Amino acid sequence: MALILCGVIWVMLATLTALLPMRRQMVPGLVLLASAPVLIAWGFHEAGAVIGLAFLLAFGSMFRRPLIYFTRKALGLPVVDPRRGS
């Protein structure tokens, strides 16, 4: 029960963070980004693959832009600076 509650709280905090202006999203976004792997691993360990994959998909959905940015940067592909828009 605690696992699902923590997952729901994480999603709600991520949604609230997305509503903030871009310049104020950095700190809460980094906290959410750092806590996500712990929550995903906890989901896989405690509840099995279905819940773990649900958490992983929620993470990918919420952080799709940063994941795309860092993947492109790691592969040496051109990236758009999100702060400047170009």
Residue frames as a rotation matrix with the C-alpha (Angstrom) as fourth column:
MET 1
0.565 0.825 0.000 0.00
0.825 -0.565 0.000 0.00
0.000 0.000 -1.000 0.00
ALA 2
0.417 -0.489 -0.766 2.84
0.174 -0.784 0.596 2.40
-0.892 -0.382 -0.242 0.82
LEU 3
-0.603 -0.679 0.419 4.38
0.500 0.088 0.862 1.74
-0.622 0.729 0.286 -2.60
ILE 4
-0.140 0.645 0.751 1.25
0.948 -0.132 0.290 2.77
0.286 0.753 -0.593 -4.49
LEU 5
0.776 0.410 -0.479 0.78
0.572 -0.778 0.260 5.80
-0.266 -0.475 -0.839 -2.25
CYS 6
-0.004 -0.867 -0.499 4.36
0.170 -0.492 0.854 6.93
-0.985 -0.081 0.149 -2.91
GLY 7
-0.658 -0.200 0.726 3.83
0.710 0.154 0.687 6.39
-0.249 0.968 0.041 -6.64
VAL 8
0.326 0.864 0.384 0.66
0.905 -0.403 0.138 8.48
0.274 0.302 -0.913 -6.65
ILE 9
0.688 -0.141 -0.712 2.36
0.330 -0.812 0.480 11.24
-0.646 -0.566 -0.513 -4.64
TRP 10
-0.424 -0.905 0.030 5.30
0.374 -0.145 0.916 11.23
-0.824 0.400 0.400 -7.09
VAL 11
-0.435 0.325 0.840 2.94
0.886 -0.015 0.464 11.61
0.163 0.946 -0.282 -10.07
MET 12
0.674 0.733 -0.091 1.00
0.734 -0.652 0.188 14.41
0.078 -0.194 -0.978 -8.37
LEU 13
0.381 -0.627 -0.680 4.22
0.215 -0.655 0.725 16.26
-0.899 -0.422 -0.115 -7.49
ALA 14
-0.639 -0.609 0.469 5.44
0.567 0.039 0.823 15.83
-0.520 0.792 0.320 -11.07
THR 15
0.019 0.748 0.663 2.17
0.946 -0.227 0.230 17.25
0.322 0.623 -0.713 -12.37
LEU 16
0.831 0.266 -0.488 2.39
0.466 -0.812 0.351 20.23
-0.302 -0.519 -0.799 -10.02
THR 17
-0.092 -0.949 -0.301 6.00
0.297 -0.315 0.901 20.80
-0.950 -0.006 0.311 -11.05
ALA 18
-0.535 -0.071 0.842 4.96
0.840 0.068 0.539 20.84
-0.095 0.995 0.023 -14.70
LEU 19
0.520 0.818 0.244 2.53
0.822 -0.557 0.116 23.66
0.231 0.141 -0.963 -13.92
LEU 20
0.401 -0.461 -0.791 5.33
0.414 -0.680 0.606 25.88
-0.817 -0.571 -0.082 -12.62
PRO 21
0.858 -0.235 -0.457 7.08
-0.495 -0.615 -0.614 28.39
-0.137 0.753 -0.644 -14.89
MET 22
0.777 -0.553 -0.299 10.06
0.193 0.663 -0.723 26.82
0.599 0.504 0.622 -16.67
ARG 23
-0.071 -0.892 0.447 12.65
-0.352 -0.397 -0.848 28.72
0.933 -0.217 -0.286 -14.60
ARG 24
-0.102 0.098 0.990 11.16
-0.995 -0.031 -0.099 27.32
0.021 -0.995 0.101 -11.36
GLN 25
0.839 0.485 -0.245 10.92
-0.504 0.864 -0.016 23.70
0.203 0.137 0.970 -12.53
MET 26
0.120 -0.897 -0.425 14.63
-0.503 0.314 -0.805 22.86
0.856 0.310 -0.414 -12.21
VAL 27
-0.652 -0.463 0.601 14.98
-0.735 0.188 -0.651 22.09
0.188 -0.866 -0.463 -8.48
PRO 28
0.075 0.701 0.709 11.75
-0.721 0.529 -0.447 20.10
-0.689 -0.477 0.545 -7.98
GLY 29
0.789 0.192 -0.583 12.33
-0.590 0.502 -0.632 18.38
0.171 0.843 0.510 -11.32
LEU 30
-0.170 -0.934 -0.316 15.80
-0.610 0.351 -0.710 17.25
0.774 0.072 -0.630 -10.26
VAL 31
-0.560 0.058 0.827 14.42
-0.764 0.351 -0.542 15.92
-0.321 -0.935 -0.152 -6.97
LEU 32
0.541 0.820 0.186 11.77
-0.625 0.540 -0.564 13.97
-0.563 0.189 0.805 -8.86
LEU 33
0.583 -0.406 -0.703 14.36
-0.599 0.370 -0.710 12.75
0.549 0.836 -0.027 -11.35
ALA 34
-0.509 -0.847 0.153 16.65
-0.699 0.304 -0.647 11.54
0.502 -0.436 -0.747 -8.54
SER 35
-0.428 0.400 0.810 13.84
-0.699 0.422 -0.578 9.80
-0.573 -0.814 0.099 -6.65
ALA 36
0.425 0.696 -0.579 12.39
-0.905 0.302 -0.300 8.04
-0.034 0.651 0.758 -9.70
PRO 37
-0.151 -0.493 -0.857 14.94
-0.528 0.773 -0.352 5.18
0.836 0.399 -0.377 -9.98
VAL 38
-0.941 -0.145 0.305 14.45
-0.338 0.381 -0.861 4.35
0.008 -0.913 -0.407 -6.28
LEU 39
-0.162 0.970 0.182 10.68
-0.730 0.006 -0.684 4.28
-0.664 -0.244 0.707 -6.70
ILE 40
0.374 0.257 -0.891 10.89
-0.869 0.433 -0.240 2.21
0.324 0.864 0.385 -9.90
ALA 41
-0.559 -0.654 -0.510 13.26
-0.389 0.750 -0.536 -0.31
0.733 -0.101 -0.673 -8.30
TRP 42
-0.812 0.348 0.469 11.00
-0.438 0.167 -0.883 -0.50
-0.386 -0.922 0.017 -5.24
GLY 43
0.186 0.944 -0.273 8.04
-0.909 0.060 -0.412 -1.16
-0.373 0.325 0.869 -7.54
PHE 44
0.143 -0.212 -0.967 9.82
-0.660 0.708 -0.253 -4.01
0.738 0.674 -0.039 -9.31
HIS 45
-0.804 -0.579 -0.134 11.03
-0.275 0.563 -0.779 -5.52
0.527 -0.590 -0.612 -6.04
GLU 46
-0.808 0.484 0.336 7.84
-0.351 0.063 -0.934 -5.28
-0.473 -0.873 0.119 -3.98
ALA 47
0.086 0.996 -0.031 5.05
-0.511 0.018 -0.859 -5.63
-0.855 0.090 0.510 -6.51
GLY 48
0.072 -0.107 0.992 6.57
0.559 0.828 0.049 -7.35
-0.826 0.551 0.119 -9.52
ALA 49
-0.722 -0.523 0.453 7.00
0.621 -0.202 0.757 -6.56
-0.304 0.828 0.471 -13.17
VAL 50
0.023 0.810 0.585 3.56
0.910 -0.259 0.323 -5.12
0.413 0.525 -0.744 -13.89
ILE 51
0.856 0.275 -0.438 3.75
0.469 -0.770 0.433 -2.36
-0.218 -0.576 -0.788 -11.26
GLY 52
-0.017 -0.954 -0.300 7.45
0.403 -0.281 0.871 -1.78
-0.915 -0.106 0.389 -11.97
LEU 53
-0.623 -0.160 0.766 6.71
0.782 -0.092 0.617 -1.32
-0.028 0.983 0.182 -15.68
ALA 54
0.481 0.841 0.247 3.80
0.809 -0.534 0.245 0.97
0.338 0.082 -0.938 -14.86
PHE 55
0.651 -0.338 -0.680 6.15
0.318 -0.692 0.648 3.14
-0.689 -0.639 -0.342 -12.80
LEU 56
-0.440 -0.878 0.188 8.74
0.508 -0.071 0.858 3.05
-0.741 0.473 0.477 -15.59
LEU 57
-0.288 0.426 0.858 6.15
0.906 -0.168 0.388 4.12
0.309 0.889 -0.338 -18.17
ALA 58
0.791 0.565 -0.234 4.91
0.611 -0.727 0.312 6.92
0.007 -0.390 -0.921 -15.91
PHE 59
0.226 -0.814 -0.536 8.50
0.295 -0.467 0.834 8.13
-0.928 -0.346 0.135 -15.50
GLY 60
-0.634 -0.491 0.597 9.10
0.674 0.028 0.738 8.01
-0.379 0.871 0.313 -19.25
SER 61
0.155 0.799 0.581 5.89
0.913 -0.340 0.225 9.90
0.377 0.496 -0.782 -19.90
MET 62
0.855 0.210 -0.474 6.62
0.443 -0.772 0.456 12.65
-0.270 -0.600 -0.753 -17.37
PHE 63
0.285 -0.862 -0.420 10.27
-0.176 -0.478 0.861 13.09
-0.942 -0.171 -0.288 -18.33
ARG 64
0.603 -0.016 0.798 10.12
0.682 0.530 -0.505 12.42
-0.415 0.848 0.330 -22.08
ARG 65
0.936 -0.239 0.257 11.65
-0.025 -0.775 -0.631 15.77
0.350 0.584 -0.732 -23.09
PRO 66
0.443 -0.837 0.322 14.66
-0.846 -0.270 0.460 15.59
-0.298 -0.476 -0.827 -20.75
LEU 67
0.284 -0.324 0.902 15.17
0.063 0.945 0.320 11.93
-0.957 -0.034 0.289 -21.73
ILE 68
0.799 0.030 0.601 15.15
0.598 0.078 -0.798 12.84
-0.071 0.997 0.044 -25.42
TYR 69
0.861 -0.483 0.159 17.49
-0.448 -0.869 -0.210 15.79
0.240 0.109 -0.965 -24.78
PHE 70
0.278 -0.802 0.528 20.05
-0.765 0.147 0.627 13.78
-0.581 -0.578 -0.573 -22.82
THR 71
0.433 -0.092 0.897 19.87
0.375 0.923 -0.086 10.82
-0.820 0.373 0.434 -25.21
ARG 72
0.906 -0.083 0.414 20.54
0.371 -0.315 -0.874 13.08
0.203 0.945 -0.255 -28.21
LYS 73
0.691 -0.678 0.250 23.34
-0.716 -0.690 0.106 14.82
0.100 -0.252 -0.962 -26.34
ALA 74
0.273 -0.572 0.773 24.93
-0.416 0.654 0.631 11.48
-0.867 -0.494 -0.059 -25.37
LEU 75
0.466 -0.034 0.884 24.77
0.641 0.702 -0.311 10.27
-0.610 0.712 0.349 -28.98
GLY 76
-0.581 -0.768 -0.270 26.36
0.413 -0.563 0.716 13.47
-0.702 0.304 0.644 -30.27
LEU 77
-0.193 0.611 0.768 23.26
0.945 -0.094 0.312 14.56
0.263 0.786 -0.560 -32.17
PRO 78
-0.762 -0.063 0.644 22.22
0.037 -0.998 -0.054 18.23
0.646 -0.017 0.763 -32.35
VAL 79
-0.308 0.644 -0.701 20.14
0.951 0.222 -0.214 19.35
0.017 -0.733 -0.681 -29.39
VAL 80
0.065 0.426 0.902 17.87
0.235 -0.885 0.401 22.33
0.970 0.186 -0.158 -28.76
ASP 81
-0.920 -0.367 -0.139 18.63
0.242 -0.253 -0.937 24.29
0.308 -0.895 0.322 -25.60
PRO 82
-0.134 0.969 -0.209 15.30
0.912 0.203 0.357 24.23
0.389 -0.142 -0.910 -23.70
ARG 83
-0.056 0.071 -0.996 16.05
0.709 -0.700 -0.090 27.57
-0.703 -0.711 -0.011 -22.05
ARG 84
-0.644 -0.278 -0.713 16.51
-0.205 -0.835 0.511 29.39
-0.737 0.475 0.480 -25.34
GLY 85
0.428 0.881 0.203 14.27
-0.071 0.256 -0.964 27.43
-0.901 0.398 0.173 -27.68
SER 86
0.854 -0.174 -0.490 16.92
-0.509 -0.084 -0.857 27.22
0.108 0.981 -0.160 -30.41
